Amino acid sequence: MTRFILCSAIFLIGLTSIQAQKKSELIEQNQNLKYKLDSISRIISTSQRNEKLADQRSTEYQSQVAELQDANATLMKNLNSFAALSSQNSENINKTMAALERKEKQLKGVTDAVASNDSTAVVILTNTKQVLGENAKVGVADGSVVISEKLDYFFTDGVGITPSSESRAWIENVAKVANANPKSVITIASLNITGEMNIAIQQATAIASILIKDFGVDGERIVAVGKDGGLRESLQVKFQPDYKAFYDMAKGDVKN
């Protein structure tokens, strides 16, 4: 009996010890599980915060990308506008330069023509003195060369319409000057003091006729006129530039 009790006591003590050991193990396991749960909770919390931060950054990046796209679109628009404006400015500059070049050519043409007329006047003056002599009555006025002689040298007492034979040599020399300068326009003027313009025109025409028929001067270059000489009678032969041709040239340049 005593043995039974002793055995029972030993069994109970062992069972109690085993239970105490299992309880300790369970407590330890529970603590481990709690630690692991806390770790997992911290990981999840950290992941959630990171995810939230990532979402915020993604939103910020998308906003920045949108702003960059808008800025890029604005920049491209401005570049295209600048390119178009630059192209237009370049075209305008080219047109302006072409217009200036045309104007320069026109001005050069006019300047060259004026210089040529001045040069021609000098040549005619030189030719006249060579042909008619240093004592010839010749002068230059407004780019024109004027040769003059008394009217009665051609017509007795300054009347009549038939030039004297003595004057033919003078007329021939004038023809030489005229033919040596074919671009000049020739005006023959009879100036009297009587006011008889019909006679004056006939006298100028008579001189022109001799130049044309006898000495081969181009009749299209000659104009015969009668003028009031005031207190002096004379016959004048004027060599002047072809102003009509000059005007036509200048007008053509302006149209072009």
C-alpha positions as CSV (number, residue, x, y, z in Angstrom):
1,M,0.0,0.0,0.0
2,T,2.7,2.3,0.9
3,R,4.5,1.4,-2.3
4,F,1.4,2.3,-4.3
5,I,1.2,5.6,-2.7
6,L,4.8,6.2,-3.3
7,C,4.5,5.3,-6.9
8,S,1.5,7.4,-7.3
9,A,3.3,10.3,-5.8
10,I,6.3,9.8,-8.0
11,F,3.9,9.6,-11.1
12,L,2.2,12.8,-10.1
13,I,5.4,14.6,-9.5
14,G,6.6,13.4,-12.9
15,L,3.4,14.4,-14.6
16,T,3.5,17.8,-12.9
17,S,7.1,18.2,-14.0
18,I,6.2,17.3,-17.6
19,Q,3.2,19.7,-17.6
20,A,5.4,22.4,-16.2
21,Q,7.9,21.8,-18.9
22,K,5.3,21.8,-21.7
23,K,3.8,25.0,-20.3
24,S,7.2,26.7,-20.4
25,E,7.7,25.5,-23.9
26,L,4.3,26.8,-24.9
27,I,5.0,30.2,-23.3
28,E,8.3,30.3,-25.2
29,Q,6.7,29.3,-28.4
30,N,4.0,32.0,-27.8
31,Q,6.7,34.6,-27.2
32,N,8.5,33.5,-30.4
33,L,5.3,33.7,-32.3
34,K,4.5,37.1,-30.9
35,Y,8.0,38.4,-31.8
36,K,7.5,37.0,-35.3
37,L,4.1,38.6,-35.5
38,D,5.5,41.9,-34.4
39,S,8.3,41.7,-37.0
40,I,5.8,40.8,-39.7
41,S,3.6,43.7,-38.6
42,R,6.5,46.1,-38.7
43,I,7.5,44.8,-42.2
44,I,3.9,45.2,-43.4
45,S,3.7,48.7,-41.8
46,T,7.0,49.6,-43.4
47,S,5.8,48.2,-46.8
48,Q,2.6,50.2,-46.5
49,R,4.5,53.4,-45.8
50,N,6.9,52.7,-48.7
51,E,4.0,52.0,-50.9
52,K,2.3,55.2,-49.9
53,L,5.5,57.1,-50.5
54,A,5.9,55.4,-53.9
55,D,2.4,56.4,-54.8
56,Q,3.1,60.0,-53.8
57,R,6.4,60.0,-55.7
58,S,4.6,58.4,-58.7
59,T,2.0,61.1,-58.6
60,E,4.7,63.8,-58.3
61,Y,6.7,62.2,-61.2
62,Q,3.5,62.1,-63.3
63,S,2.8,65.8,-62.5
64,Q,6.4,66.7,-63.4
65,V,6.2,64.6,-66.6
66,A,3.0,66.4,-67.6
67,E,4.7,69.8,-66.8
68,L,7.7,68.8,-68.9
69,Q,5.5,67.7,-71.7
70,D,3.6,71.0,-71.6
71,A,6.9,73.0,-71.5
72,N,8.3,70.9,-74.4
73,A,5.1,71.5,-76.4
74,T,5.4,75.2,-75.7
75,L,9.1,75.2,-76.6
76,M,8.4,73.4,-79.9
77,K,5.6,75.8,-80.7
78,N,7.9,78.8,-80.0
79,L,10.7,77.2,-82.0
80,N,8.3,76.6,-84.9
81,S,7.1,80.2,-84.6
82,F,10.6,81.5,-84.5
83,A,11.6,79.3,-87.5
84,A,8.6,80.7,-89.5
85,L,9.4,84.3,-88.4
86,S,13.1,83.8,-89.2
87,S,12.1,82.3,-92.6
88,Q,9.8,85.3,-93.3
89,N,12.5,87.8,-92.1
90,S,15.0,86.1,-94.4
91,E,12.6,86.2,-97.3
92,N,11.9,89.9,-96.6
93,I,15.6,90.6,-96.3
94,N,16.2,88.9,-99.6
95,K,13.4,90.9,-101.2
96,T,14.8,94.1,-99.8
97,M,18.3,93.3,-101.0
98,A,17.0,92.4,-104.5
99,A,15.1,95.7,-104.5
100,L,18.1,97.6,-103.4
101,E,20.2,95.9,-106.0
102,R,17.7,96.9,-108.7
103,K,17.7,100.5,-107.4
104,E,21.4,100.5,-107.5
105,K,21.5,99.3,-111.1
106,Q,18.9,101.9,-112.0
107,L,20.9,104.6,-110.3
108,K,24.1,103.4,-111.9
109,G,22.3,103.5,-115.3
110,V,21.2,107.1,-114.7
111,T,24.6,108.1,-113.4
112,D,26.4,106.5,-116.3
113,A,24.0,108.1,-118.8
114,V,24.6,111.6,-117.2
115,A,28.3,111.0,-117.2
116,S,28.1,109.8,-120.8
117,N,26.2,113.0,-121.8
118,D,28.8,115.2,-120.1
119,S,31.6,113.3,-121.8
120,T,29.8,113.6,-125.1
121,A,29.5,117.4,-124.7
122,V,33.2,117.6,-124.1
123,V,33.9,115.5,-127.2
124,I,31.5,117.6,-129.4
125,L,33.1,120.8,-128.1
126,T,36.5,119.5,-128.9
127,N,35.4,118.3,-132.4
128,T,33.8,121.7,-133.1
129,K,36.9,123.6,-132.3
130,Q,39.0,121.2,-134.4
131,V,36.7,121.4,-137.4
132,L,35.6,125.1,-137.2
133,G,38.7,126.5,-135.6
134,E,39.6,128.0,-132.3
135,N,37.7,131.1,-133.2
136,A,34.4,129.3,-133.7
137,K,31.5,130.8,-131.8
138,V,30.7,127.8,-129.6
139,G,29.7,127.3,-126.0
140,V,28.3,124.8,-123.5
141,A,25.1,125.3,-121.6
142,D,23.2,122.7,-119.5
143,G,25.1,119.8,-121.1
144,S,24.4,121.1,-124.6
145,V,26.9,122.5,-127.1
146,V,25.7,125.5,-129.1
147,I,27.4,126.7,-132.3
148,S,26.2,130.1,-133.5
149,E,26.9,132.5,-136.3
150,K,25.4,135.8,-137.5
151,L,22.2,135.3,-139.5
152,D,23.3,137.5,-142.4
153,Y,26.3,135.1,-142.9
154,F,23.7,132.7,-144.3
155,F,21.0,135.1,-145.6
156,T,21.6,138.5,-147.1
157,D,20.6,141.1,-144.6
158,G,19.1,138.3,-142.5
159,V,16.2,137.8,-144.9
160,G,15.4,135.2,-147.5
161,I,15.3,131.5,-147.2
162,T,18.2,130.4,-149.5
163,P,21.6,130.0,-147.7
164,S,24.5,131.8,-149.4
165,S,27.2,129.7,-151.2
166,E,29.8,131.1,-148.8
167,S,28.0,129.5,-145.9
168,R,28.1,126.0,-147.3
169,A,31.6,125.3,-146.0
170,W,30.5,126.3,-142.5
171,I,27.4,124.0,-142.8
172,E,29.6,121.2,-144.1
173,N,31.9,121.5,-141.1
174,V,28.8,121.4,-138.8
175,A,27.7,118.2,-140.6
176,K,31.1,116.6,-139.9
177,V,30.6,117.3,-136.2
178,A,27.0,115.9,-136.4
179,N,28.1,112.7,-138.1
180,A,31.0,112.2,-135.7
181,N,28.5,112.3,-132.8
182,P,25.5,110.3,-134.0
183,K,23.7,110.0,-130.6
184,S,23.2,113.7,-130.2
185,V,19.9,115.5,-131.1
186,I,20.4,118.6,-133.2
187,T,18.2,121.7,-133.0
188,I,18.7,124.4,-135.7
189,A,17.2,127.7,-134.6
190,S,16.9,130.9,-136.6
191,L,16.6,133.9,-134.3
192,N,15.4,137.2,-135.9
193,I,14.4,140.6,-134.6
194,T,11.4,141.1,-136.8
195,G,9.1,138.6,-135.1
196,E,8.5,136.9,-138.5
197,M,8.5,133.3,-137.1
198,N,7.4,131.9,-140.5
199,I,10.5,133.2,-142.1
200,A,12.7,132.1,-139.2
201,I,11.4,128.5,-139.4
202,Q,11.9,128.4,-143.2
203,Q,15.5,129.6,-142.7
204,A,16.2,126.9,-140.1
205,T,14.6,124.3,-142.3
206,A,16.8,125.4,-145.3
207,I,19.9,124.8,-143.2
208,A,18.6,121.5,-142.0
209,S,17.8,120.4,-145.6
210,I,21.4,121.0,-146.7
211,L,22.7,119.0,-143.7
212,I,20.4,116.1,-144.6
213,K,20.5,116.1,-148.4
214,D,24.0,117.2,-149.1
215,F,26.0,116.0,-146.1
216,G,24.2,112.9,-145.0
217,V,23.1,113.9,-141.5
218,D,20.2,111.7,-140.2
219,G,17.1,113.8,-140.5
220,E,15.4,112.1,-137.6
221,R,18.0,113.8,-135.3
222,I,17.2,117.3,-136.5
223,V,14.6,119.8,-135.3
224,A,14.2,123.2,-137.1
225,V,12.7,126.0,-135.1
226,G,12.2,129.8,-135.4
227,K,12.8,132.0,-132.4
228,D,12.6,135.7,-131.4
229,G,16.2,136.8,-131.0
230,G,15.3,140.0,-129.1
231,L,17.9,142.5,-130.2
232,R,20.3,140.1,-131.9
233,E,19.8,137.9,-135.0
234,S,21.7,134.7,-135.3
235,L,21.6,131.1,-136.5
236,Q,22.3,128.5,-133.8
237,V,23.0,124.8,-134.0
238,K,22.5,123.0,-130.7
239,F,23.9,119.5,-130.0
240,Q,22.1,118.1,-127.0
241,P,21.7,114.6,-125.4
242,D,18.8,112.5,-126.5
243,Y,16.6,113.2,-123.5
244,K,13.7,111.1,-124.8
245,A,15.9,108.0,-125.1
246,F,17.3,108.8,-121.6
247,Y,13.7,109.2,-120.2
248,D,12.6,105.9,-121.9
249,M,15.6,104.1,-120.4
250,A,15.0,105.5,-116.9
251,K,11.2,104.7,-117.2
252,G,12.0,101.2,-118.3
253,D,14.3,100.7,-115.4
254,V,11.7,101.9,-112.9
255,K,9.0,99.5,-114.4
256,N,11.4,96.6,-114.2
